[in-house]
Amino acid sequence: MSTPDETTAPPPTAPATRSDANVEFCGEWFALDPAKPFEIGRDADLDIDDNQYLHRRFLQIANVDGMWWLSNVGSRLSATVSDASRTMQAWLAPGARMPIVFGLTTVVFTAGPTSYEFTVHTSTPTFFDSTPVPDGSGATTVGAVTFTASQKLLILALAEPMLKRDGTGTSEIPSSQLAAERLGWALSRFNRKLDNVCDKLSRTGVEGLRGGVGALATNRRARLVEYAVLSRLVTKNDLPLLDQPHDDTDDR
């Protein structure tokens, strides 16, 4: 997945007539009307996809007292929201809403096996992004969590379709079996490491990674991919690691 443009205005390919807030999905632009809520779903203003797992109306963007708000009006699905620099991230659960305060906001969600991404552009952001300076250490760390090489490979195997995608649009979340085969692992090994990765992130406060046995397996993988990609835990530049010889010493 390509890194989003960190400017506050749509690129030159956007339509000439636009409001102070616009949504972009798969190269198509939608100008938002402050007087009318804009809905996203299977049968909405932005008709995302004919996906039976997707709510007819899932997300809503509305202007309230001069500020744009993103609301989750669905009952089952959640969305992951990030600023352009990927330094801030929020999990929007059913019934929740949050202000859109950045010039460019990325929204990712998964319905069934399919993941979707769109962006919201505003011309008068309340806050501005600041890109952190890399420390050059090369360590894979999120907060107090450091992942082993094989744990990072697991995340990469699940995130590979999203990372390969260019721009906004759709991608498929691999099943545990397919991701295990991609790594040449037994499914039991993959599931054990998936448990470890999710437990590590859950302990740091990342939501949506724990649930009932089996019932939330797909949602857990999807949430992990959304978090990992939007937080830049893994990037497109990491993909060659999947085809390199793997050292299994961290399994012992």
BAFI-3210 file (N, C-alpha, C; in Angstrom, 3 decimals, decimal comma, padded with zeros to 6 digits):
// residues 252
n [1|2|3|4|5|6|7|8|9|10|11|12|13|14|15|16|17|18|19|20|21|22|23|24|25|26|27|28|29|30|31|32|33|34|35|36|37|38|39|40|41|42|43|44|45|46|47|48|49|50|51|52|53|54|55|56|57|58|59|60|61|62|63|64|65|66|67|68|69|70|71|72|73|74|75|76|77|78|79|80|81|82|83|84|85|86|87|88|89|90|91|92|93|94|95|96|97|98|99|100|101|102|103|104|105|106|107|108|109|110|111|112|113|114|115|116|117|118|119|120|121|122|123|124|125|126|127|128|129|130|131|132|133|134|135|136|137|138|139|140|141|142|143|144|145|146|147|148|149|150|151|152|153|154|155|156|157|158|159|160|161|162|163|164|165|166|167|168|169|170|171|172|173|174|175|176|177|178|179|180|181|182|183|184|185|186|187|188|189|190|191|192|193|194|195|196|197|198|199|200|201|202|203|204|205|206|207|208|209|210|211|212|213|214|215|216|217|218|219|220|221|222|223|224|225|226|227|228|229|230|231|232|233|234|235|236|237|238|239|240|241|242|243|244|245|246|247|248|249|250|251|252]
n.u [000,844|000,607|002,223|000,271|-000,442|000,751|-000,197|-002,697|-004,666|-006,583|-004,938|-003,864|-005,459|-007,965|-011,476|-012,417|-014,409|-015,069|-015,808|-015,033|-014,395|-013,612|-014,031|-012,024|-011,917|-010,605|-009,627|-011,809|-013,637|-015,522|-017,402|-018,186|-021,186|-021,889|-024,444|-025,644|-025,498|-022,971|-022,888|-021,379|-021,101|-022,655|-024,912|-025,139|-024,213|-021,507|-020,995|-019,523|-019,026|-020,509|-020,880|-021,773|-021,110|-020,801|-022,223|-025,244|-025,374|-022,674|-020,572|-020,636|-020,249|-020,488|-021,240|-021,107|-021,926|-019,891|-017,734|-016,315|-017,443|-016,800|-018,743|-019,591|-022,141|-022,950|-023,557|-021,873|-019,300|-016,023|-013,821|-010,546|-008,761|-006,541|-004,022|-002,262|000,521|000,710|001,164|-000,770|-003,571|-006,817|-009,482|-012,563|-015,401|-018,650|-021,318|-019,721|-018,179|-016,002|-014,096|-013,022|-010,001|-007,679|-005,848|-005,626|-007,110|-006,982|-008,998|-009,604|-011,148|-012,577|-014,604|-015,882|-013,660|-012,464|-010,654|-010,934|-010,088|-010,320|-009,895|-010,167|-010,255|-009,631|-009,871|-009,458|-007,925|-007,944|-005,811|-002,330|-000,232|002,834|005,840|007,627|011,125|013,159|014,881|016,917|017,726|016,717|015,170|012,111|009,631|006,822|005,613|006,291|006,800|008,628|009,167|009,943|011,925|010,479|007,888|007,452|007,525|005,187|003,243|003,797|003,105|000,340|-000,316|000,545|-001,117|-002,436|-000,279|000,844|-000,990|-001,765|-002,464|-005,814|-008,505|-009,426|-008,510|-007,508|-007,727|-005,541|-006,303|-005,521|-004,411|-003,512|-001,650|000,157|001,095|002,326|004,552|005,726|005,165|003,857|000,360|-000,270|001,981|001,863|-000,580|000,055|002,034|000,558|-001,207|000,661|001,595|-000,772|-001,412|000,760|000,375|-002,178|-001,700|-000,498|-002,566|-003,850|-006,825|-009,365|-008,110|-008,504|-010,757|-013,589|-012,924|-011,988|-014,298|-013,772|-011,647|-011,125|-011,692|-009,759|-007,334|-007,729|-007,884|-005,298|-003,784|-004,755|-003,914|-001,113|-000,302|-001,224|000,119|002,655|004,129|004,813|005,988|005,818|008,402|009,380|008,536|010,268|011,465|009,869|010,583|013,111|015,660|014,712|015,567|015,098|015,695|014,526|012,313|012,967]
n.v [-001,178|002,156|005,038|007,601|010,835|013,636|016,182|018,747|019,112|017,729|015,887|017,048|015,513|015,421|016,352|019,482|021,048|021,196|020,691|021,931|019,596|016,319|012,990|010,267|007,354|004,585|006,206|007,756|010,716|012,401|015,146|016,645|017,707|020,203|020,460|018,023|014,708|012,339|009,087|005,843|002,614|-000,549|000,111|003,063|006,608|006,568|003,813|001,162|-001,647|-004,682|-006,485|-008,979|-009,039|-006,459|-003,589|-001,981|000,737|001,957|003,758|007,262|010,603|013,785|017,278|019,137|021,921|023,324|021,565|018,596|015,266|011,801|008,987|005,758|004,021|001,470|-001,930|-004,071|-004,030|-002,517|000,328|001,424|004,337|006,810|009,415|011,288|011,009|008,699|008,626|008,871|007,037|005,602|003,523|002,911|001,980|000,258|002,570|004,625|007,883|010,342|013,387|014,807|015,899|016,309|017,239|015,208|012,145|008,733|005,898|002,624|-000,520|-003,794|-006,212|-009,310|-011,301|-009,192|-006,179|-002,641|000,668|004,163|007,729|010,854|014,209|017,423|020,967|022,782|021,964|021,120|020,203|019,612|017,353|015,861|014,544|011,928|011,673|009,104|006,744|005,186|002,760|000,353|-001,495|-003,271|-001,845|-001,135|001,091|-000,354|-002,788|-005,296|-007,135|-010,468|-011,800|-013,794|-013,290|-010,799|-011,618|-013,119|-011,079|-009,665|-011,581|-011,701|-009,066|-008,660|-008,543|-006,030|-004,271|-004,481|-003,238|-000,377|002,850|003,877|001,508|-001,922|-005,016|-008,402|-010,247|-012,710|-016,136|-017,940|-020,393|-019,989|-017,925|-019,244|-021,209|-019,529|-018,814|-021,224|-022,648|-024,797|-024,948|-024,938|-023,779|-021,234|-020,265|-020,261|-018,287|-016,141|-015,805|-014,960|-012,510|-010,988|-010,954|-009,512|-006,951|-006,365|-006,037|-003,588|-001,915|-001,954|-002,286|-004,761|-007,179|-009,378|-012,007|-014,291|-017,834|-018,875|-017,612|-014,938|-015,043|-014,247|-011,493|-010,750|-011,170|-009,309|-006,882|-006,819|-006,535|-004,047|-002,340|-002,776|-001,926|000,754|001,905|001,666|-000,467|-002,567|-002,209|-001,548|-001,812|-003,854|-006,230|-007,921|-009,543|-011,736|-013,574|-014,323|-016,503|-017,950|-017,545|-019,699|-019,537|-018,034|-019,393|-021,272]
n.w [000,000|-000,837|000,559|002,022|000,651|002,361|002,322|002,822|001,002|-001,755|-004,421|-007,761|-009,472|-008,422|-008,584|-010,119|-008,936|-005,615|-002,136|001,198|002,355|001,368|000,109|-000,862|-002,780|-004,298|-006,379|-007,018|-006,358|-003,842|-003,079|-000,034|001,500|003,749|004,782|004,669|005,803|004,908|003,790|004,123|002,843|002,004|000,586|000,033|000,058|-000,688|-002,263|-001,344|-001,848|-003,058|-000,740|001,366|004,035|004,781|006,264|005,171|005,629|007,055|007,958|008,747|007,717|008,934|009,218|012,072|013,792|012,463|012,473|011,153|011,587|012,117|012,220|013,491|012,415|012,257|013,440|013,979|012,770|012,998|012,596|011,656|012,232|011,032|011,068|008,482|008,791|010,168|012,891|014,773|015,893|015,908|017,112|015,885|017,200|016,944|017,197|018,110|017,724|016,205|015,956|012,838|012,442|011,040|008,061|006,209|006,524|007,107|006,641|007,518|007,178|007,738|006,207|006,435|004,544|003,265|003,029|003,284|002,211|002,560|002,104|003,843|003,063|004,224|004,009|005,999|008,468|011,985|013,469|012,751|010,979|012,081|011,095|012,552|013,447|012,327|014,479|013,625|014,615|013,721|015,013|015,595|017,113|019,095|021,204|024,253|023,191|021,597|018,682|017,674|014,941|013,556|014,424|013,249|010,586|010,480|010,771|008,432|006,470|006,751|006,173|003,609|001,120|001,498|001,748|-000,776|-002,357|-004,306|-003,371|-002,308|-001,721|-002,151|-000,499|000,195|003,216|004,204|005,035|008,058|007,363|004,694|005,111|006,761|004,993|003,165|004,586|004,964|007,235|009,825|010,588|013,304|014,460|013,341|014,438|017,149|017,264|016,335|018,461|020,392|019,315|019,246|021,968|022,991|021,823|022,771|025,473|025,484|025,059|022,594|020,912|020,052|019,501|021,023|021,750|021,713|021,638|018,499|017,368|016,731|014,982|012,272|012,439|014,285|012,902|010,866|012,304|013,370|011,008|010,073|012,165|012,146|009,573|009,401|011,529|010,671|011,503|009,910|006,566|003,000|002,122|003,654|002,566|000,945|002,873|003,241|001,307|001,840|003,284|006,387|009,772|012,361|015,053|017,072|017,793|019,585]
ca.u [000,000|001,431|002,122|-000,639|000,045|000,581|-000,715|-004,047|-005,615|-006,524|-003,982|-004,434|-006,423|-009,283|-012,364|-012,207|-015,387|-015,054|-016,111|-013,871|-014,135|-013,801|-013,678|-011,445|-011,909|-010,267|-009,453|-013,051|-013,746|-016,872|-017,426|-019,143|-022,090|-022,039|-025,854|-026,195|-024,562|-022,467|-022,844|-020,503|-021,523|-023,017|-025,982|-025,018|-023,685|-020,334|-021,355|-018,190|-018,905|-021,648|-020,294|-022,828|-020,631|-020,718|-023,494|-025,746|-024,844|-021,695|-019,953|-021,285|-019,480|-021,439|-020,732|-021,881|-021,403|-018,666|-016,687|-016,671|-017,400|-016,931|-019,520|-019,842|-023,581|-023,191|-023,781|-020,912|-017,958|-015,274|-012,906|-009,304|-008,606|-005,178|-003,619|-001,412|001,867|000,562|001,619|-001,941|-004,492|-007,973|-010,355|-013,931|-016,306|-020,055|-021,928|-018,771|-017,896|-014,799|-013,937|-012,003|-009,240|-006,480|-006,047|-005,818|-007,428|-007,121|-009,948|-009,489|-012,033|-012,657|-015,901|-015,569|-012,233|-012,029|-010,298|-011,199|-009,450|-010,619|-009,307|-010,966|-009,416|-010,274|-009,036|-009,243|-007,713|-007,753|-004,462|-001,436|000,622|004,281|006,467|008,718|012,445|013,545|016,051|017,987|018,142|016,285|014,344|010,677|009,105|005,623|005,565|007,265|006,764|009,581|008,782|010,996|011,929|009,405|006,630|007,308|007,187|003,761|002,490|003,994|002,344|-001,060|-000,477|001,110|-002,017|-002,689|000,949|001,084|-001,994|-001,392|-003,541|-006,973|-009,234|-009,731|-007,515|-008,002|-006,981|-005,335|-006,653|-004,345|-003,821|-002,774|-000,491|001,117|001,699|003,221|005,787|006,245|005,000|002,684|-000,702|-000,189|003,029|001,340|-001,590|000,730|002,697|-000,495|-001,637|001,694|001,601|-001,992|-001,299|001,713|-000,241|-003,308|-001,180|-000,142|-003,789|-004,432|-008,128|-009,880|-007,269|-008,892|-012,178|-013,907|-012,116|-012,452|-015,372|-013,275|-010,342|-010,974|-011,633|-008,479|-006,316|-007,986|-007,507|-003,841|-003,287|-005,071|-003,040|000,286|-000,052|-001,433|001,142|003,936|004,847|005,391|005,818|006,043|009,834|009,687|008,018|011,285|011,805|009,065|011,198|014,473|015,760|014,292|016,251|014,061|016,238|013,687|011,249|013,477]
ca.v [000,000|003,333|006,007|008,656|012,187|014,281|017,528|018,862|019,265|016,635|016,078|017,684|014,667|015,565|017,181|020,926|021,570|020,398|021,425|021,963|018,217|015,382|011,588|009,607|005,894|003,982|007,257|008,506|011,767|012,790|016,395|016,549|018,833|020,431|020,420|016,677|013,643|011,490|007,733|004,881|001,250|-001,400|000,790|004,386|007,624|005,869|002,395|000,563|-002,973|-005,573|-007,459|-009,322|-008,811|-005,020|-002,933|-001,087|002,040|001,601|004,972|008,510|011,834|014,888|018,536|019,560|023,180|023,726|020,536|017,315|014,124|010,458|008,152|004,369|003,812|000,043|-002,667|-005,154|-003,738|-001,377|000,928|001,976|005,685|007,283|010,642|011,039|010,613|007,411|008,727|008,815|006,021|005,367|002,400|003,419|000,851|000,573|003,562|005,673|008,914|011,106|014,531|014,718|017,107|016,399|017,541|013,924|011,085|007,424|005,019|001,239|-001,456|-005,107|-006,888|-010,641|-011,423|-008,064|-004,947|-001,454|001,901|005,430|008,874|012,072|015,394|018,671|022,129|023,598|021,039|021,661|019,823|019,348|016,196|016,053|013,258|011,683|011,395|007,733|006,680|004,491|001,550|-000,816|-002,383|-003,193|-001,591|-000,329|001,333|-001,175|-004,130|-005,624|-008,399|-011,303|-011,818|-014,648|-012,589|-009,786|-012,330|-013,444|-009,857|-009,381|-012,534|-011,294|-007,713|-008,588|-007,990|-004,607|-003,531|-004,488|-002,428|001,015|003,798|003,386|000,467|-003,162|-006,086|-009,582|-010,703|-014,160|-017,017|-018,418|-021,484|-019,429|-017,192|-020,243|-021,791|-018,514|-018,819|-022,576|-023,066|-025,571|-024,073|-024,831|-022,793|-019,917|-019,850|-019,974|-016,989|-015,136|-015,571|-014,189|-011,143|-010,302|-010,738|-008,419|-005,670|-006,128|-005,556|-002,172|-001,132|-002,053|-002,937|-005,575|-008,342|-010,480|-012,337|-015,678|-018,830|-019,185|-016,764|-013,666|-015,271|-013,387|-010,109|-010,531|-011,012|-008,045|-005,790|-006,809|-005,964|-002,616|-001,649|-002,882|-001,116|002,173|002,381|001,413|-001,569|-003,166|-001,355|-002,212|-002,105|-005,074|-007,419|-008,892|-010,453|-012,955|-014,494|-014,608|-017,629|-017,547|-018,123|-020,111|-019,651|-017,369|-020,329|-022,217]
ca.w [000,000|-000,950|001,644|001,612|000,516|003,644|002,175|003,343|-000,094|-002,715|-005,505|-008,950|-010,173|-007,815|-009,398|-009,987|-007,989|-004,404|-000,916|002,089|002,775|000,266|000,338|-002,035|-002,725|-005,604|-007,365|-007,203|-005,351|-003,440|-002,325|001,060|001,707|005,201|005,191|004,505|006,167|003,830|004,340|003,467|003,143|000,857|-000,140|000,641|-000,851|-001,205|-002,364|-001,294|-002,458|-002,837|000,180|002,311|005,395|005,000|006,552|004,118|006,049|008,077|008,483|008,355|007,916|009,028|009,754|013,239|014,348|011,776|012,543|010,541|012,491|011,551|013,139|013,142|012,597|012,108|014,685|014,183|012,266|013,512|011,631|012,182|011,688|011,244|010,389|007,318|009,191|010,843|014,270|015,631|015,408|016,774|016,751|015,940|017,429|016,662|018,066|018,481|016,731|016,496|015,051|011,790|012,769|010,220|006,651|005,535|007,472|006,467|007,314|007,053|007,871|007,112|006,235|005,945|004,256|002,445|003,718|002,473|002,669|001,892|002,783|003,976|002,917|004,633|003,679|007,200|009,582|013,329|013,864|011,641|011,169|012,156|010,841|013,492|012,892|012,669|015,350|012,923|015,314|012,969|015,836|015,388|018,440|019,244|022,643|024,968|022,603|020,539|018,063|017,113|013,482|013,050|014,680|012,199|009,358|010,556|010,472|007,005|005,658|006,793|005,624|002,259|000,092|001,710|001,472|-002,225|-003,033|-004,535|-003,105|-001,579|-002,428|-001,432|-000,469|000,892|004,387|004,057|006,146|008,793|006,598|003,557|005,616|007,229|003,800|002,582|005,369|005,067|008,624|010,210|011,059|014,763|014,761|012,978|015,419|018,415|017,148|016,234|019,837|021,082|018,791|019,698|023,408|023,207|021,473|023,664|026,758|025,342|024,902|021,252|021,044|018,964|019,218|021,890|021,646|022,010|020,931|017,148|016,847|016,205|014,352|011,099|012,887|014,954|011,861|010,168|013,193|013,432|009,754|010,059|013,107|011,740|008,382|009,671|012,466|010,026|012,123|008,709|005,392|001,710|002,011|004,398|001,885|000,515|003,966|003,124|000,356|002,269|004,227|007,723|010,916|013,314|016,397|018,066|018,171|020,572]
c.u [000,879|001,194|001,245|000,052|-000,251|000,166|-002,157|-005,082|-005,494|-005,517|-004,656|-005,462|-007,825|-010,150|-012,179|-013,168|-015,430|-015,359|-014,869|-013,593|-014,496|-013,380|-013,129|-011,409|-011,673|-010,151|-010,693|-013,228|-015,204|-016,771|-018,526|-019,921|-022,270|-023,475|-026,440|-025,162|-024,215|-022,263|-022,029|-020,953|-021,828|-024,100|-026,085|-024,503|-022,382|-020,631|-020,055|-018,102|-020,185|-021,156|-021,319|-022,417|-020,611|-022,105|-023,930|-025,297|-023,966|-021,091|-020,681|-020,354|-020,464|-020,750|-021,658|-021,211|-020,040|-017,535|-017,197|-016,463|-017,553|-017,613|-019,650|-021,306|-023,955|-023,347|-022,725|-019,476|-017,343|-014,352|-011,671|-009,031|-007,215|-004,965|-002,630|-000,028|001,894|001,069|000,464|-002,939|-005,612|-008,784|-011,784|-014,897|-017,739|-020,630|-021,019|-018,656|-016,660|-014,705|-012,850|-011,187|-007,997|-006,822|-006,271|-005,998|-007,655|-008,047|-009,849|-010,450|-012,118|-014,045|-015,715|-014,076|-011,647|-011,789|-010,473|-010,480|-009,968|-009,990|-010,282|-010,005|-010,212|-009,313|-008,738|-009,051|-007,521|-006,359|-003,647|-000,512|002,076|004,922|007,613|010,022|012,855|014,796|017,191|018,414|017,784|015,417|012,878|010,012|007,850|005,435|006,659|007,381|007,800|009,225|010,003|010,879|010,768|008,033|006,393|006,953|005,709|002,908|002,603|003,163|000,868|-001,286|-000,042|000,133|-002,282|-001,456|001,247|000,125|-001,487|-002,597|-004,676|-007,678|-009,441|-008,546|-008,094|-007,107|-006,784|-005,867|-005,374|-003,635|-002,979|-001,533|000,578|001,832|002,668|004,570|006,436|006,158|003,827|001,641|-000,642|000,866|002,530|000,354|-000,971|001,387|001,676|-001,029|-000,633|001,710|000,395|-001,946|-000,365|001,063|-001,416|-002,842|-000,755|-001,374|-004,403|-005,715|-008,435|-009,087|-007,590|-010,383|-012,388|-013,088|-012,735|-013,399|-014,858|-011,938|-010,122|-010,857|-010,308|-007,366|-006,475|-007,552|-005,993|-003,253|-003,541|-004,113|-001,598|000,608|-000,172|-000,418|002,556|004,789|005,505|005,094|006,080|007,509|010,233|009,312|009,088|011,697|011,049|009,719|012,652|014,489|015,455|015,101|015,216|014,547|015,344|012,477|011,691|013,828]
c.v [001,227|004,264|007,164|009,998|012,938|015,737|017,556|019,003|018,091|016,923|016,650|016,842|014,759|016,478|018,659|021,532|020,662|021,288|021,475|020,602|017,274|013,988|011,028|008,111|005,352|005,033|008,084|009,475|012,140|014,070|016,328|017,846|019,044|020,308|019,016|015,628|012,794|010,094|006,797|003,486|000,479|-000,763|002,204|005,387|007,142|004,380|001,606|-000,723|-003,756|-006,759|-007,737|-009,096|-007,324|-004,453|-002,088|000,342|001,795|002,836|006,197|009,680|012,993|016,110|018,998|020,796|023,543|022,721|019,241|016,185|012,836|009,588|006,736|004,090|002,344|-000,615|-003,722|-004,760|-002,526|-000,865|001,440|003,287|006,198|008,615|010,293|010,540|009,273|007,460|008,710|007,829|005,826|004,209|002,852|002,238|001,235|001,537|004,707|006,713|009,686|012,273|014,257|015,997|017,290|016,728|016,294|012,849|009,793|006,547|003,635|000,383|-002,744|-005,681|-008,262|-010,738|-010,207|-006,820|-003,778|-000,254|003,094|006,556|010,040|013,255|016,626|019,831|022,999|022,686|021,773|021,378|019,512|018,194|016,625|014,688|013,034|011,391|009,987|007,714|005,888|003,188|000,279|-001,759|-002,187|-003,066|-000,754|-000,138|000,514|-002,562|-004,260|-007,005|-009,143|-011,290|-012,638|-014,020|-011,497|-010,443|-012,704|-012,219|-009,512|-010,300|-012,163|-009,960|-007,598|-008,044|-006,498|-003,776|-003,458|-003,592|-000,998|001,908|003,181|002,304|-000,737|-004,120|-007,226|-009,904|-012,214|-014,929|-017,424|-019,518|-020,958|-018,685|-018,158|-020,891|-020,815|-018,513|-020,197|-023,122|-024,031|-024,606|-023,894|-023,806|-021,384|-019,419|-019,516|-018,596|-015,855|-014,790|-014,677|-012,732|-010,369|-010,023|-009,573|-007,066|-005,349|-005,563|-004,092|-001,299|-001,163|-002,868|-003,828|-006,820|-009,544|-010,731|-013,787|-016,624|-019,112|-018,158|-015,498|-013,834|-014,351|-011,933|-009,800|-010,342|-009,670|-006,862|-005,676|-006,172|-004,455|-001,842|-001,628|-001,990|000,369|002,738|002,224|000,428|-002,418|-002,236|-002,168|-002,599|-003,376|-006,348|-008,394|-009,876|-011,773|-013,997|-014,792|-015,821|-017,148|-018,288|-018,430|-020,154|-019,008|-018,237|-021,244|-021,505]
c.w [000,000|000,212|001,211|001,524|001,800|003,506|002,614|002,245|-001,043|-003,819|-006,739|-009,683|-009,576|-008,678|-009,104|-008,980|-006,775|-003,212|-000,046|002,702|001,636|000,686|-000,961|-001,808|-004,120|-006,699|-007,639|-006,037|-005,109|-002,601|-001,270|001,222|003,207|005,686|005,150|004,906|004,953|004,410|003,458|003,846|001,874|000,002|000,429|-000,384|-001,494|-001,121|-002,485|-002,112|-002,176|-002,015|001,271|003,765|005,764|005,269|005,354|004,383|007,256|008,748|007,965|008,656|007,885|009,618|010,872|013,832|013,770|011,840|011,929|011,547|011,702|012,594|012,600|013,456|012,384|013,465|014,972|013,839|012,956|012,420|012,353|011,458|012,026|010,546|009,276|007,702|009,907|012,285|015,257|015,032|016,417|016,220|016,966|016,005|017,077|017,694|018,448|017,367|017,162|015,529|014,018|011,870|011,902|008,771|005,827|006,595|006,696|007,306|006,682|007,853|007,078|007,293|005,619|005,682|003,543|003,281|002,755|003,074|001,863|002,703|002,806|003,951|003,356|004,389|004,891|008,411|010,905|013,845|012,622|011,994|011,311|012,036|011,802|012,781|013,291|013,535|014,747|013,567|014,558|013,759|015,520|016,754|018,357|020,740|023,307|024,362|021,507|020,008|017,569|015,592|012,933|013,315|013,636|010,871|009,338|010,196|008,994|006,123|005,626|006,092|004,170|001,212|000,267|001,385|-000,028|-002,981|-003,177|-004,290|-002,315|-002,392|-001,542|-001,465|000,347|002,090|004,263|005,266|006,863|008,014|005,444|004,025|006,115|006,043|003,138|003,287|005,445|006,477|008,753|010,769|012,578|015,180|014,470|014,040|016,769|018,377|017,001|017,626|020,567|020,633|019,306|021,196|023,713|022,947|022,388|025,000|026,688|025,093|023,523|021,353|019,839|018,648|020,092|021,758|022,005|021,156|019,570|016,570|016,192|015,490|013,162|011,518|013,557|013,937|011,158|011,019|013,308|012,180|009,712|010,953|012,606|010,552|008,695|010,662|011,909|010,805|011,042|007,540|004,125|001,542|002,746|003,644|001,394|001,607|003,852|002,236|000,686|003,182|005,648|008,787|011,991|014,753|017,436|018,443|019,317|021,862]
res [m|s|t|p|d|e|t|t|a|p|p|p|t|a|p|a|t|r|s|d|a|n|v|e|f|c|g|e|w|f|a|l|d|p|a|k|p|f|e|i|g|r|d|a|d|l|d|i|d|d|n|q|y|l|h|r|r|f|l|q|i|a|n|v|d|g|m|w|w|l|s|n|v|g|s|r|l|s|a|t|v|s|d|a|s|r|t|m|q|a|w|l|a|p|g|a|r|m|p|i|v|f|g|l|t|t|v|v|f|t|a|g|p|t|s|y|e|f|t|v|h|t|s|t|p|t|f|f|d|s|t|p|v|p|d|g|s|g|a|t|t|v|g|a|v|t|f|t|a|s|q|k|l|l|i|l|a|l|a|e|p|m|l|k|r|d|g|t|g|t|s|e|i|p|s|s|q|l|a|a|e|r|l|g|w|a|l|s|r|f|n|r|k|l|d|n|v|c|d|k|l|s|r|t|g|v|e|g|l|r|g|g|v|g|a|l|a|t|n|r|r|a|r|l|v|e|y|a|v|l|s|r|l|v|t|k|n|d|l|p|l|l|d|q|p|h|d|d|t|d|d|r]
***
